[in-house]
C-alpha cells in the first residue's frame, strides 16, 4: 500500500515511510511539507492524488496504515 505525498502526489510505499525515512522526513511528508527537498521547493500539485492525500492525512493523523488503506480505496 502507498501513502501519497500531499504536495506532489508521489506514491510512497508504507514500508519505506515507516522504516527508511527519518522521523523528520516522515513528519515533513505527513504534515504536508513534501517528500523531498525538490518537492518542497516546487509549487504544490493540483493532482487528484495530492488532493486526496491532504484530506486523508488530516483525518488519519499518525495512523499510517489507516491512511494508506484509505488512499488505496480512493485510488481504485
Residue frames relative to the residue before (quaternion, step in Angstrom):
aa qw qx qy qz dx dy dz
X 1.0000 0.0000 0.0000 0.0000 0.00 0.00 0.00
X 0.2893 -0.7758 0.5459 0.1282 3.53 -1.16 0.68
X 0.2484 -0.6734 0.6695 0.1913 3.47 -1.41 0.42
X 0.2776 -0.7654 0.5566 0.1651 3.60 -0.82 0.93
X 0.4903 -0.6369 0.5091 0.3079 3.53 -1.09 0.77
X 0.4053 -0.7408 0.4788 0.2401 3.60 -0.78 0.96
X 0.6481 0.4933 -0.3348 0.4738 3.62 1.23 -0.09
X 0.8346 0.1834 -0.0749 0.5141 3.59 0.79 -0.98
X 0.4731 -0.6984 0.4247 0.3286 3.60 1.24 -0.27
X 0.3997 0.7251 -0.4721 0.3027 3.60 1.27 0.09
X 0.3687 -0.7305 0.5215 0.2419 3.62 -0.87 0.88
X 0.0919 -0.7676 0.6334 0.0342 3.55 -1.08 0.86
X 0.4550 -0.6770 0.5081 0.2766 3.56 -0.83 1.01
X 0.5541 -0.6428 0.4169 0.3255 3.57 -0.89 0.97
X 0.6351 0.5332 -0.3322 0.4494 3.61 1.03 -0.72
X 0.6379 0.5159 -0.3237 0.4713 3.58 1.03 -0.74
X 0.6457 0.5155 -0.3222 0.4621 3.55 0.96 -0.84
X 0.7250 0.4591 -0.2507 0.4481 3.58 0.86 -0.96
X 0.8310 0.2900 -0.1083 0.4621 3.59 0.88 -0.91
X 0.7593 0.3790 -0.2194 0.4813 3.60 1.09 -0.46
X 0.6454 0.4959 -0.3316 0.4771 3.60 1.12 -0.48
X 0.4786 -0.6272 0.5217 0.3247 3.53 -1.14 0.62
X 0.6572 -0.4992 0.3628 0.4326 3.61 -1.17 0.32
X 0.6365 0.5227 -0.3340 0.4583 3.60 1.03 -0.71
X 0.6510 0.5025 -0.3146 0.4739 3.60 0.99 -0.81
X 0.6261 0.5287 -0.3312 0.4676 3.59 1.01 -0.79
X 0.6625 0.5093 -0.3075 0.4552 3.56 0.88 -0.94
X 0.6423 0.5231 -0.3232 0.4575 3.59 0.94 -0.87
X 0.6673 0.5009 -0.2980 0.4637 3.57 0.91 -0.94
X 0.7575 0.4309 -0.2199 0.4384 3.57 0.75 -1.06
X 0.7095 0.4226 -0.2740 0.4930 3.60 1.17 -0.34
X 0.6325 -0.5991 0.3112 0.3799 3.55 1.29 0.23
X 0.4641 0.6782 -0.4577 0.3394 3.60 1.21 0.15
X 0.6083 -0.5656 0.3498 0.4333 3.57 1.13 -0.55
X 0.5613 -0.6546 0.4240 0.2769 3.50 -1.32 0.34
X 0.8015 0.0702 -0.0451 0.5922 3.60 1.16 -0.26
X 0.6865 -0.4602 0.3477 0.4428 3.54 -1.25 0.21
X 0.6532 0.5119 -0.3142 0.4610 3.59 0.94 -0.88
X 0.6422 0.5221 -0.3195 0.4614 3.58 0.96 -0.84
X 0.6965 0.4883 -0.2803 0.4448 3.60 0.90 -0.89
X 0.6993 0.4569 -0.2855 0.4699 3.60 1.13 -0.44
X 0.6449 0.4782 -0.3332 0.4944 3.58 1.24 -0.15
X 0.6105 -0.5558 0.3924 0.4055 3.60 -1.14 0.41
X 0.5901 -0.5789 0.4140 0.3812 3.61 -1.08 0.60
X 0.4779 -0.6693 0.4981 0.2749 3.54 -1.10 0.76
X 0.2920 -0.7329 0.5759 0.2142 3.55 -1.16 0.50
X 0.2974 0.7787 -0.4988 0.2375 3.56 1.23 0.54
X 0.6389 -0.5314 0.3994 0.3872 3.54 -1.26 0.47
X 0.6552 0.5239 -0.3201 0.4403 3.60 0.94 -0.87
X 0.6543 0.4994 -0.3210 0.4684 3.59 0.92 -0.84
X 0.6465 0.5193 -0.3199 0.4582 3.60 0.97 -0.81
X 0.6375 0.5157 -0.3193 0.4750 3.56 1.00 -0.82
X 0.6555 0.5366 -0.3094 0.4319 3.56 0.91 -0.95
X 0.6189 0.5503 -0.3488 0.4386 3.59 0.95 -0.81
X 0.7166 0.4570 -0.2566 0.4602 3.58 0.78 -1.01
X 0.6745 0.4982 -0.3002 0.4546 3.56 0.90 -0.92
X 0.6809 0.4812 -0.3029 0.4617 3.60 0.85 -0.89
X 0.6260 0.5301 -0.3413 0.4589 3.59 1.06 -0.67
X 0.7271 0.4336 -0.2543 0.4676 3.58 0.96 -0.79
X 0.7245 0.4474 -0.2499 0.4609 3.62 1.07 -0.64
X 0.2791 -0.7856 0.5130 0.2044 3.59 1.14 -0.41
X 0.8371 -0.1727 0.1529 0.4960 3.58 -0.78 -1.07
X 0.5239 0.6399 -0.4111 0.3836 3.62 1.25 -0.03
X 0.1705 -0.8343 0.5192 0.0727 3.58 0.18 1.31
X 0.6478 0.5156 -0.3301 0.4533 3.59 0.95 -0.79
X 0.6544 0.5067 -0.3036 0.4721 3.57 0.99 -0.82
X 0.6426 0.5184 -0.3157 0.4677 3.56 1.01 -0.84
X 0.6592 0.5018 -0.3130 0.4645 3.59 0.92 -0.88
X 0.6490 0.5164 -0.3215 0.4569 3.60 0.96 -0.81
X 0.6623 0.4919 -0.3081 0.4737 3.58 0.95 -0.83
X 0.6512 0.5082 -0.3236 0.4615 3.58 0.95 -0.82
X 0.6222 0.5284 -0.3392 0.4675 3.58 1.06 -0.70
X 0.6352 0.5284 -0.3231 0.4615 3.61 1.02 -0.80
X 0.6885 0.4779 -0.2842 0.4656 3.59 0.95 -0.86
X 0.6468 0.5466 -0.3215 0.4237 3.57 1.07 -0.72
X 0.6184 0.5754 -0.3440 0.4100 3.56 1.11 -0.57
